[in-house]
Amino acid sequence: PSPADFLAASLGGCMGMHMAMYCQTAGLSCEGMELSLVYNIVVEKGQRRINAVTVDVSLPQDPGAREAAILRSAKNCIIRNTLEKGPEIDMAITGGAGEDPQG
């Protein structure tokens, strides 16, 4: 699997966990729930990134009037919220005793 696959798996796992917790609280069966994620990679200014993710949720029973609530529960997912807001990412290289590796 690629790093993008792991990102999609993390998103799906997180959203699925929140939907399953809602279903359990609401007395709905989530056994057999399946999530399918498809992402699209684009290259912009020489840099690759995921520009869209489509999530398809298959439930074992018709959620009826609770469909909107189930989808809202997925919005509590920390991975989804992080991706939507675009976190700041700081990088630094540490280690070594200040010696020049070139000698």
N, C-alpha and C positions, 0 to 999 in steps of 0.2 A: 504494500500500500504506500501511496505517496503522502507527503505532509498534508496536501489538500484533502485527501481521503480521511486522514485522521481528524482534521478540522471538521469535516462534515459529520463524521461519526460522533465527535464530541457534541456537536450541536444537536444531532438527532437523539443521542442518549439523554441529554439534559432536557430537551423539550418533551421527550417521551416519559421521562420520570415525573415531570410536573403534571402531564395529562393523566398518567396512571394514578398519581396521588389524588387528583381531583375526582376521577372516576370512583376510586375506592371510597372517598368521603361521601360522594353522591349516591353510593350504592349501585353503581354501574359496573358491569364486568369489563375488564380490560384485558382479560386473558386472550391471547391471540392478536392483540393490537400490533400493527406493523407500521413502521415509518419508512418511507423511501425518500431519499434526498438526491437531488440532481443539482450539480453546480456547473457554472459556466466560467471558464477562464479566458481572460482577455489580456492582451499586451498593449500597454499604454506607455509611450515614451521609453520603450525598451524594458519595462518592468511588467512582470506577470502578476496578476491578482485575480481573485474570484470576484466577479461583479454581480452575480445573482445566484441565489439558492432557492430551489423549489422543493417544498416539503409536501408529500402526499401521505395522509394518515388513513389507515384502514382499521376500522373498529369492528369487533365481533358482533356487535348489535347496533341497531339504529339509535343514535343518541337523542333523536327527536328534538325537543325544545332545549336540550342541554348542549347542543352542538357549539353554539357561540361561547358558552362558558368553558367548554373543554378547550377551545382554541385560545381563549383569553388566558387560561391557566398556563399555556405554553409561553406566554409573554413574561412569566416569572423566571424563566430560564436565564441564569447568569451568562451563559455563553452567547445566547441570542442578544441579550441586552448589551453585552460588551462589543459584539460585532456591529450592532446597529449604531452605537455611539462612536466607534473608532477610537480605541484607547491610544494614549501616548505611549510610545515604546522607547525607552532610553537604553542605550547600549554602551558598554565600557569593556575594555580588556584589562584584566588584572593578572597578577602573578609575576613570578620572576623576582630577581633581586636588583632590578635596574640594570642588568648587564646587557650589553649589545649582543644579540644572537649572531650577528655577522662577524663578531670577534674584534 
